[in-house]
Amino acid sequence: MAPSAPVVLAFALAVPFAAAQTAPHDPAMHQHAASPYAGQTGSEIKALSADEMKALKDGAGMGLAKPAELNHYPGPRHVLDMKDEIGLSPAQTAELQVIYDRMHSTAVVLGGQIIAKEKALDDEFASGTIDKSTLAELTSRIGALQAALRAVHLSAHLETRSVLTPEQIARYDSLRGYAPVSRPSQ
């Protein structure tokens, strides 16, 4: 009789753990490798790289709308950049510019707010005054701002799709290098 799946899983997890507990002490295993954070202690805001700071300040997409982009919901900035290749009409171009401008201005504001809250969090740790209540408040606010920023970018992709024809979307996908994907029928 074969063992059940939970028994097999428990055994598979327990064996490496037990082996690690009984292995002889090897000082070489405890040598510390340099942290990927090495060299960042002088950063203005420790949680954000220079590239992330710039992207937040500029209202850039930062991959936040990838689920839309890779599922045939084009982004307004890229569509506007390829308007001739996609064959946008003047009316479509004007409508997409409004969508982009609204998204961009909101993203810049939210990006600035994220930077400010990350700076406050960094300052609390740097000063040694952080407590659980402040930590919870700041991280909750940062999370809410990040969610709002992502929603702004995704919403712009949703709006953009409604302005384009299926042929324009297919052309966009082709120009961006997205191979057509066949979906299994339900």
N, C-alpha and C positions, 0 to 999 in steps of 0.2 A: 504494500500500500504506500503510495507516494505521500510525503508530508504536505500539509496545506500551505497555501501561499503565505499566510502570516508567520507560520513557523519557519519557512525558508527565509523570509525577509528578516525575521528576528535573528536567525543564525548568521546571515550575511552581514548584519550590522554588528553583531556581538563579537565575531571573530577578530576583525581588525582592531576593535576597541580593546579586547583582552590582550592581544599581541602587543599593543602599544603600552599597556599597563605593566607587562612583564618583561619588556625589552630592556637590555642593559642600558645604563645611562651613557649616552654618547655626547661628550661636550661639543663636538663639531656640529651636532644638530641644533645647538642652542646659540650658535654664532648669529648675531643679528645682521641682517642685510639692511642696507640703507633704505629708508622709507621712501616711497614715491613722493612724499611731501617734503623731502629734503630740499632746502633752498627756498621754501615758500614762507618761512617764518617772518620775513620782512614784508610780506604782501599787505596791502592796505586792508583788504578783507580776505581773511584766510580761506573762506569757503568758496570764493569765486576766483577763477583764473583771469588773467588779463583779457583773454578772448571772450570769456563769458561776460565780463563787465562790459566790454565793447558791444557785444551782441544785445545785451539788455538795454544799454543806453540807446542803441540804434534801432530798437524795435525789430530786430532780425528774428527769423523763424526758429533757428536753433534745432530743427528737427522736431519741433513740438507738434507739427501737423502731419507727421509721417503716415499715420493711419489713413488720413484723407488722401494725401499725395499718392500713396501706393495702391489706392483703391479707386482711382479714376475721378478724384475730386481735385482738379488743378488749383494751384495757388494763384492769386491775382497778380502778384509781382512778376512771376515767371510768365504768365500768359501775356501780360502787357509787354514784357521784354521780347516776346515772340509773336507779337500781334500780326506782323506781315506774313510770317510763315504759317500761322494758324488761320489767317484770313478773317480777322475781326472786322466787323463793320464799325463805322464811326460811333454809332449808338452803343454798341457793345463796349468799345474802348472807353467811352465816357462813363458808362455804368461801372465797369471794372475799376476805373480810376477812383470813383467814389468809394467803392468797396475797399480798395487798397488804402486810400487815405484815412478812412475811418479806422480800419484795422491798425495801421501803422501808428496813428496818433494815440490810440488807446494802449497799444503795446509799449510805446515809449514811456507813457505815464506809469503803467504797471511795472515795467522794468526798473524805473527809477525808485518806485516804492519797494521792490524786492531788494535792490541794492541798499537802500536805507535800513531796512529791517535786518539784512545780513550784517551790515555795519554795526547796528545796535547789538546784535547777538555776539559778534566778534568783540566789541568793546566790553560787554559784560564778562566774557571769559578772560579777556586781557587784564581787566581791573581786579579780577578775583571776587567780584560782587555777585556773580550769577547764583540764583537759587532756583528751586524746582518750579516755583510759580512763574517767575520771569522766563525761564526756559520754555515752559509749556505755552505761555502767551506768545512769545516770539516765534517759536517753531510753528505754532498753529497759524499765526498770521502769515508767515512766509509760505506755508503750504497752501493757504487759501489764495494768496496772490499768484503763486505758481499755477494753480488750477485755473484761475481767472485768465491768466496770460495764455495758457494753452487753449482755453475755450475761445478766446478772441481769434487766435490763428485758425483753429478748426472751423469756426463759424464763417470766416472769410472764404475758406475753401468750399464750404457748403453753398454759400451765396454765389461764388464764382461758377460753380457747376450749373446753377440754374440759368445763367446768362449764355452759356455755350450750347452749341448743337452737339449731338453725339459724334458727328464727324470731326468737329473741332477738338473734342476731348480725345478722340482716338489719335488725331494728329499731334496733339500736345504730348500724349503718352509716348508716341513714337519718337518725337524730338527729344524727349527727356531720357530716352533709352529704356523705357519700361516695356518689356516684351508682353504681348497679349497673354493672358492667363485664362485657360478654360476652367470654369468652375464645375464641380460635379453637380449633376441635376439632383434635385431633392426628391 
